[in-house]
Amino acid sequence: MRIAGPALNGEILRTKHDKIIIFHYGMLRKIDITQVCVGMYCSSWVEIDSKPRQAFFINNKIVLNQIIDSGVQDIFIDTNKGLDIPVDERAESFVKKIISPIFQKSLIKPISNTLNDELNLASKIVDRSKAAIESMFHEARMGKAINIDDAVSIVEEITESVMRNPDALIGIARIKTKDNYTYMHSVSVCALMVSLAKQLGLSDEQTRDAGLAGLLHDIGKMAIPSEILNNPGKLTSAEFDVVRNHPRAGYDMLLEGGDVCDVALDVCLHHHEKMDGSGYPQRLSGEAISQFARMGTVCDVYDAITSNRSYKQGWCPSESLRQMAGWIGYFDQAIFQAFVKCIGIYPIGTLVRLKSGRLGVVIEQTVGKSLLLPKVRVFYSSNSQSYLMPQLLDLADPRVGDSIVARENADKWHLIDIDQYWLGDKPVS
């Protein structure tokens, strides 16, 4: 591999005495190889196996290891298109490098990110994924075969993001409009399937298959006429029969395209089956429904009922879980409980009231702690009915001395756009 980059105005990249100086100019930053991690966007000329590449996203560990093992010392990254290095590392790592020549192999960063870092990256992944899904589904509506390579590439990016921090992409993908629901729903269910597979301890291959199944599970909706699919009113019996045929239509589309894993075919056909046999299209029940299809049912329903649709407003994430828990005979209970564990009893975006009377939005689950003790950003007093200076509370920290007493409805308190308290200024589609 050979890497070369354009000289930036005023920057000394490396002198003959091995002096290293970083000068941040525009969106480009030159960083040491020990600082490279998944999620960065490389803006250097790169030659891998005699094949030149320019400007690429480091979206998985394979690409990361190719760069690390190449023996190069530094690369350019574009911090506007991918992750930057933390501020405190920008000086520390270079001091250590000068002091210790063997430091290069000891600074491989773990594949994990803070919520804030991953939100920046996840918003870009969601944008790219939605555009790709929209194009893919349009091709399907026109009767063309699905490009599985494109779908696999999307799944890879989504999977890497979920593995680094599941709350970020799952939270962003949940915020969708009635106009982009069909495409964003596919992105959401893909991410949820990956997270659930991880919670269930499935292998890497099974996790990727689950993600692909989630991405393609609703491809059959492209066989539904637009006037029925986007109808905001109540469907007639005949129209509902057309809708109920989408699992079979999707299965046929994927089968015709070829090169689709059996898991994706199975989930596409059976994600509307129910454990008690009352689902469709084959009225399967119990163990006759595969584990992956049972996973697909949970993820599909959760995202559907938390989303704003042309005919209804989405439910609060926490309320959705409460409702789903009461639907006896609908879900595999072991899989549903695993799903609750991976997204939390109070999923990201849930409005809660604390014992102190403050209202806040759940912004992140506390790793390794109780599902009842997430991180919450409080911003409103239910006692004085007035806004407060936003404050982040980790309810798992005993010094905080506060706890959740109830879920709340934003409409009850006339609160608008509560997602801003966990999303900040991150763009969403």
N, C-alpha and C positions, 0 to 999 in steps of 0.2 A: 504494500500500500504506500502511495506517495501522496502527501498533502502539501499544498502550497496555497497561500492566500494573498490577496492584494495588500500592498503596504498602505496602512492608514495614515493620514496626515498627522504628523506630530507623534507618532508611536515608534518607540524602539522595541522591537519584538524580542531580539536576542543578540547580544554582542559577542565578539570573539572571545571575551572573557567569561562567557556564560552568564552575563548579567540579564536579569529578567525584569521587565517593566510592563505593567498593565496600564493601558490608556483606553478608557471606555469612550468610544466615539460613535454617535448615532445609536443604532440598534445592535452593532456587532461588538463582541467581546472575545478577546483571545484568552483561552484558559489552558491550564496544565492538564495533561491526560488523566491525572489522578482525580480530577474534579468532574470528569464527564459522567453523566448518568442518563438513564432512560428518561425520555421526556424533553431532552434538549433538541434544538434544531441546528444541525451542522451547516455552516455556510462556507465551508472550504471546498477546494477542488480535491476530490478523493479518487484514488485508483485502487480498486479491489479486484484481484485476479486479472489484472491488465484491462479492466473495464472502468473507464473514467466515470465519475459521478460528481454532480455539483448540487449543493443545497439539498439536504435530505433530513428527514425526521428520524431521530434515534428512537424507534418505537418498540424495541424489544431487546432482550439480553443478548440475542445472537449478534445483532448489529453492534451493540456495545462491546462485546468481547472481541469482535473483529477489529475494532479500533484500538482497544487496549493491547491486544496481542501483536499488533503490527509493529510496535517499537517506536511509534511517533511520540513526540514529546508534548505537542500542544495542537489545538485546533481553534478555529473561529466558531462561535455560536451566535445565532440571532435571537436575542432575548425578547423580541417582540413576537416571535413565532413559536417559542418554546420556553422551557424553564431557564432561569438564571441560577447562578450559584448564590448561596446565602451570603449576606454582606460580611459576616465575621470570617468566612472562609477565604475571602478574596485576598486577604493579607496573610492569614495564618498558614495556608497550605504552601505558599511560596517561601515563607521563612523556613518551614520544615524541610522543604525540598533542598534548599541551599545547605542546611545543616546536615541532612542525612540523605545520601545518594540512594539508599535502599527504600526510601519512603514511597517510591512510585508504585510498588506492588501492594502497599498496605492501606491504601485509601479508597478501595472500591466501595462505593456508597451502597447502602442497602436499598432494595427496591421498595421504597415507601416515601410518601410525601406528606407534609402537613396539609390540612384541608385547604388553606388559602392558596398554597402552591398548586395543588391539584385542581382547584377550581379554575385557575387560569388556563391550565392545559386542557382540562375536561371540556371547557366551553368551546375550544377550537376543535376538539375531537367530535363533539356533538354536531357542530356546524358541518364538518366534512362528512360525517356519517349520514346526517339528514339529507344532504345534497346527493350523496351516492345512492341512498335508498330511494329517493324520489326518482332519480334517473332509472334505477333498476326496475322499480315498480311500473314506471311509464313504459319501459320496454316490454314488460310482461303484459300490460294492458293492450299493447299493440300486437301481441301474439308472438313476440320474440323470446328466444331461450334466455334463461337467467345466466349471467356471467358469474359463476361460482368463485372464480379467483378474486373478483371485486368484493364479494360478500365475505370471503375468508380474510381479506385485508382489513375490512372494517372490524370484524370480530377480534382480530389481533390487537388493534389499537384500543378497542373498548376493554378487552380483557386486561391489558397492561395497566390501564387507568384504574380499573376496579381493584386490581391486585395492589396497587400503590395506596389507594385510599377509596374505598367503595362509596362513601357518603357523597363525594363530590359529583361524579358523573350521574349517579342514580338520582341525586337531588336536582341537578340541572335538567336532566331528561324528563323529570316529572312535570316541569313547568312548560306546558305546551298550550297552544291555542286550538280552537276547534278547526281552524283551517289547515294546520299541519299535523293533526292528530294521527292520521294513518301512518305517516312516516316516523314521527317521533315515538309512537307507540312501539314500533319495531326496535328502535334504538333502546328504549327503556327496558323492554322485555329481554333483549339480549343481555344488558347489564345485570338485570335481576337474576337471570338464569346463571350467569357466571358467578355472581356472589353466592347464590344458593348452592351451586355445585361445590364451591370452595368450602362452605359451611358443612356440607355433607361429606367432605373429605374425598371427593372424586379425583381421579387422576388428571394430569394436564390434558391428555387427549380427550377424556370425557368432558372436561370443562370447556374445551374449545368446541366440541360437538354440541354441547348444551347451548353455548353462545350462538352458534350458527343456527341452531333450531329456533332459538328465540328471535333472531333477526328475520328469519324467513317464515315464521309460523302463520302469518296473516297474508302471505302473498296471494292467496286465493281471493282476497277481497277485490283484487284487480279484475275479477270476472263479474263483479257486481256492477250494474249500471250506476253511474254517478248520481242520478236523481234518487236512487234508493239508498245508496251508501251515505249520502249527505242529507238525507231527508230529516228535517228537525221535528217532524210530527210523528204520530203513531203510525207504524207500518200496518198494512193490511195483511191478512193471513197469507196471501199469495206472495207478497213482497218479503215477508219473513221467511217463507220457504226458500226464496232465492238467497237470502242472507245465510241461512243454515246450510246451504250447499257449498259455502266457501272453503271449508276444510278439504272436501273432496276435490274441488277445483284446484286448490293450491297443491295438493298432493300430485295431481296429474301434471301440473306445470313443472314441478320439481323433477318428477320422474322423467318427463320428456327432455328436460335440460341435461340430465345425466350428471355423473360425478358428484352427486349429493349424498352425504352420509345417511345411513339408515336412521340415525337418531333424528335428523332434521325432517325426514319423510314421516316418521312416526309421530313426532310432535305436531307437525302441520296437520295431519289427519285426525289426531285424537285429543287436541288441547281443549276441546269442549265436552269431553266425556266426564262423567261424575262417578264418584265411588259407589253410589247407590244404584247405578245403572240408568239414571234418568237423563243422561246427556245425549249428545249426538256426535257423529252420524251413525254409529254402530251400537249404541246403547251398551257399551262395555261396562263392566263393574269390577271392583276390587282388584285382585292381582292380575286380571286380564288386561288392565291398563298398565303400561310400562312405567318404570320409575321416572323416566324423562318426560313422558306425557303428563304424569301427575305433577311434576315440577312446573311444566308449562302451564297447566291449569291455574295453579296458584299465582304465578307471576303475571299471567295474562289478565286475570280478574283484578288483582291488586292495582295494576297500572290503569286498567280501564275505569275503575270506580274512583280513583283519585284524580282523574283527568277531566278537564272541562270538555264537554262534547257539544255538538250542535243542538242537542235536545235536553241537556242537563248540566248543572254545575258539579264539579268534582267534589268528593268528600275529603275531609281532612285525613291525612295518612293514618293517624292513630284511630280515628273513628272507623276508617275502612277496615283496619285489623279487627276491631271490636265486632263489627258487623260480620266479617268473614268467619270469625270464631263461632258465631251462632248458627251458621249454615250447616246443619247436621246432614251428613251424607254427601256433601259436595266435594270436600278435599280429603286427601290422605293426611291424617292428623300428625303423623311423625314428620312429614315434609312441611306441613304448615308451621309446626313448632320450630323447625329448623329455619324456616323463612323469617319468623318473628325474631329469632336470635340474630340473624344476619342484618336486619334493618332496624331492629330495636322496637321495644314496646311503644316508644315515642319516637317515630322516625323523624329524620331531618325535615324541618319545615313545620313541625307540629307546634301550635300555639298552646302554651300551658300556663296555669296559675300556680304560684308558689305559696308556701305556708305564710310567707311575709306579706302576701297580697299583691306582689309584683307579677306582671305578665311578661312572658318572654317566649322566644322562638327557639326550639331545639336546633342546634347547629351541627352537632357531631356526637357520635356515640363515644363513650369513654372506654378505650380498649382494655379488656381484661377485668372490667368492673361490672356492677349490677346494671341490668337493662333499665332499672328505675332511676339511674343516676347519670343521665347524659350531660353534655355541656349545653348551657342555655344562655342566650343573650337577652337579658331583661331590658325593657324599654318603656313600660307603662305601669302606673299604679292603679289597681282596681279600687283602692280606698279613696284616693283623691280624684280619681278619673282624670288623670293628667299624664302627659308624657314625661319620662325620666331620661337622664343622660344614659345612653346605652352602656351596659356593663356585661362583660362575659363572666359567667359563673360555671365552675366545674363542680357539679353537685356531688361528685365522688370524693371531693376534698372535704374532710371533716371540719376544716376551719371556716368553710362557707356557712354552715349552720342553717341551711334552707333546703327545702325539698318540694317536689311536685305534689299537689293535692288534687288537681283536676285538669282535664283537657278543657280548652275554651274555644268558643266560636268567635271568629274575628268580627262577624256581623253584629253580634250581641254588643260589642264594645265600639262599634263604628270605626274599626281599624282598617286601614287601606294599605295594600301592598306590603304585607308583613314579611314576604320573602326577602325584601331588601335587607333585613336584619341578619340573615345568614349568607345571602348571596352577594351583598355589597354592590359594587359596580361591575360585576362580571356579566358579560353579554350572554344572552340566551336566544335561541331561535324561536 
